[in-house]
Amino acid sequence: MTSPDPSLVSELTVKVANQAARYADFLKSGENDQAPVVAKQLSETRLELLGSTRDLHNIVQGPFDYVRDELAGHCNLIYLHAVYKFNLHKVVPLDGDISYQELARICKVEEDKLRRIIRFAITRRFFQEKREGYVSHTAESKVIISKPEMFDYVGTICEEMWPSAIQAVPAMIKWPGSEERKHSGSALANGSELAMFDILKDHPERAARFSRFMNMFSSAPFFRFDFLCDAYDWSNVTKMVDVGGGHGGQAIALAQKFTSLHCVVQDLAVIDTENEASERIPVELRSRVEFQGHNFFSEQPIKDADVYHFRWIFHDWSDKDCVAILRALIPALKPGAKVIISEGVIPRPGTVSRYVEGTMRVMDLVMMELNNGKERDMIQWKNLFETADERFSLEAVKKVEGSRLSYIIYNWTG
């Protein structure tokens, strides 16, 4: 085994120590100071520390052990899947412990395999065995109890994304160069010729679980709807269309802050349930937030809007489909109309830490395995709009403090 460079180990050790000390100081100051600047510094230092500790861990491991650990990572999904299928987080008492024998009896599974799975989970800090033969919770395993939506998160990863991920490379081989959504790892995993969302339509329970998973994912504090309020000057906007706007969360956030703004939420899901969708809107906003069924591949029916907004739409689709979505807007666009995209922008390689870049590229591979979609860097975003029509002119790319999304603003020059 090749020994790591001692000078690099020393350098990273000092770096980790300094970042950890700074992080601890921010934690202490944050107890009495909730100013945004403190929150920003705390978040940045946390990311730096996570990246540096991972780098130190990998260097100390050495190349061979590092690759071996990467390959062993699939075992994490085995124990998490067992938690999901057998409801282990509920069967293990919140306070106190339970024997493997009793746990296996309640779950109706063989004790030996269950014990082996849980003892692996314990090495990942999920559950603990304070006295031999008895299982109790850790802070990590309690998360699924304190945040029930995490249960759907685990189920979606284990039963939708994991099977799709295994088939992502075979899909590349079977359909080389394809931009069709149905040519994905998800399609192969389901033995289907349909795109993932079409597959879920035939499985209401899976579809409901995926919807709850997405609601939990999008409700994270760094994906808040109100960030868009600060990404653009809405003072002179009278009408905006939130294309693919789901249940109207984005429209509600804008309408609450800008009292002269009228919002139209378009989505396939509300075609037959517009009255039900409207009931989700606060009473005081219902005169300014309306729902409309619309397929964004069809010509945009609202011709007089100032802004057409898309949040987390384009990453679900290939380049050719995104170009089609943009072109469907063009007949409705008046000179000066804006198209705002709220999505991630992948940084150019090496411009941010490996840790931060990795979190964004995870999403890119998820889009590939599920929908044959993709996350994009700014060059790719520009190519999309230029291909759709040269009359789209980039006005700005905004970042809002605390948000992990970027806000890409295009002007229609007509």
Residue, then its C-alpha position, 0 to 999 in steps of 0.5 A: m500500500t502506498s503511504p500518503d504524503p506526510s506533508l499533505v496529511s499535516e497540511l490537511t490536519v492543520k486546516v481541519a483543526n482551524q476550520a473546526a475551531r472556527y465552526a465551534d466559535f460560530l456555533k457559540s456566537g449563533e446562540n445569541d446572534q441570529a444575524p444573517v451574516v452569522a448564519k452565512q459564515l456558519s454555513e460556509t465554514r460548515l461546508e469547508l469543514l465537511g470538505s476538508t475532513r472528507d479530503l483528510h479521510n480519503i488521503v489517509q485511506g489511500p487509493f485502494d482502500y478509498v475505492r474499496d469503501e466506495l464500492a461497499g457503499h451499496c450496503n448502506l442501502i441494504y440496511l436503510h431498505a430494511v428499516y423501511k420495509f420492516n418499520l424498524h424505526k418504529v419497532v425499536p422503542l424511542d426510549g429503552d431497547i429491544s432484543y434481536q429476538e423480539l425485534a425479529r418476532i415482531c417484524k416476522v423475519e429471521e433473527d440471524k439476517l436481521r441482526r447482521i443487517i442491524r449490526f452493520a447499520i450500527t457501524r454507520r451510527f444508525f441504531q446502537e447496541k449498548r448491551e449485547g443483544y439489544v437494540s436502541h436508537t441513536a440521534e441518526s435513527k431517531v430522525i425518521i421518527s422526528k421527521p416522518e417525511m424522511f420515511d418517504y425519502v428512504g423509501t423513494i431512494c431505496e425503491e425508485m432511485w436505487p433500482s434506476a441507478i443500477q440500470a443507468v449505464p445499461a440504458m446508455i448502452k441500449w439507447p446510445g445518444s438518446e434524449e428520450r425520457k423513456h430511454s432511462g435507467s428507470a424504464l429498464a428497472n421497471g421493465s417499461e417503455l414509459a418515462m418515470f412519471d408515466i410509470l408512476k401514474d399506473h402506481p398511485e401508492r408509489a406516485a403519492r410516496f414520490s410526491r411526499f418525497m419531493n415536498m420534503f426535498s423542496s421544503a428544505p430551508f435553502f430551497r424556500f420559495d420566497f428567495l425568488c422575491d429577492a432575485y428579481d424586481w417585481s415592483n412593475v410586474t402585474k402578471m406572472v405565469d408559474v409554468g409547472g407550478g404544482h400546488g402554487g407554493q411559489a405563486i403564494a410566496l410572490a402574491q403575499k409580498f407583492t400585492s399588485l401581482h396576479c399569478v397564474v399557476q399552470d400544471l398538468a396536475v390541476i387540469d381536472t382539479e382546479n377547484e381543489a387546487s384553489e382551496r390550497i390558496p389562502v382566502e385573501l390571495r384567491s383573487r390574485v392566484e389562479f390555476q390553469g391546466h396546461n401542458f408546457f409542450s403546447e402553445q402558451p395560452i396566456k399572451d400578456a404576462d410580464v414574467y414566465h417562471f419555471r422552477w425545477i422543470f428543465h432538469d427533468w428534461s433533455d436538451k431537445d425537450c427543453v428547447a421545445i418547451l421554450r419554443a412553445l412560449i414564443p407565440a405568447l411573448k411580448p417584447g420585454a417579457k422575462v423568462i425566469i428559470s429557478e434551478g441549479v447551475i453546476p459550477r465549472p470544474g475546479t471553481v468550488s470545493r470538491y465537496v460542494e461540486g459533488t452535491m450538485r453532480v449527485m443531482d445530475l446523475v439522479m436526473m439521468e437515471l430517472n428521466n434521462g434529464k440533466e443539471r446544467d452549467m451556464i454554458q449549457w443553459k446559454n446553448l439551450f436558449e440560443t438553440a430555441d431562438e436567438r431573440f432570447s437575451l440573457e439579462a442576469v444570473k442571480k444568486v440570493e443569500g441562503s439559496r442553493l438555486s440560481y435565478i436565470i433571467y432571460n429577456w425576450t427581445g421580440 
